[in-house]
């Protein structure tokens, strides 16, 4: 049997209502998940509300920008991410410079970027984005897991480093994890970073260990120039360049041109193709 208030309106389903005088009205509200009936000054009666319908809120999708200089790879990534309940691909870019423009236009939550790209590679893009839009998180997607690449990515502030053999489902989980505030590096990449840290006793050489002039010489060595060519460009003697090279190797504890080149790449002094940054 349904009981009615004095105003003639039935109460909520499952709630049994008492009788009151003609001057008593009914007022319902739900503070902290409880339905309350105001009976009079200072008098309340409460019922649990598990049987009442509650509205469900849907979390907004994670906005992803895909950056890769190969159109086929870029399209494949977008296809892998399309239709995922937690994600929406808001745009694409072919290199770091274009990606910076797209970030300003589209305001993604996460940028999924390749590491090897023309004009501005993924690491330099991550460094620039950290300065201009620190709220946007970068996940690097690469085939490389060498120590110099991993070091550059870590120093650039990227929140993730994923290898390109990662499955689509795992990639989605990585993006969700990074969006939630976590940092994710593929197991192989994390192992590389830990191995390098242990081998160097937790410290690694950095560009701050050498002088400005030595850094200039290092960049030219890493770009493939000979001592004679470097001397001509800097207007000094070949012997001076040889002295700079010896000091650089001693300070950095590196003993070959290949090692110097890898260091210059890791420090961002030259791009991954051996050219000085633009």
Helices and strands as residue ranges (DSSP letters): E 28-31, E 34-40, E 43-48, E 62-67, H 71-81, E 87-93, H 96-106, E 110-114, H 122-132, E 137-142, H 147-156, E 160-163, H 168-179, E 184-185, H 187-199, G 207-209, H 212-222, H 227-234, H 238-252, H 257-266
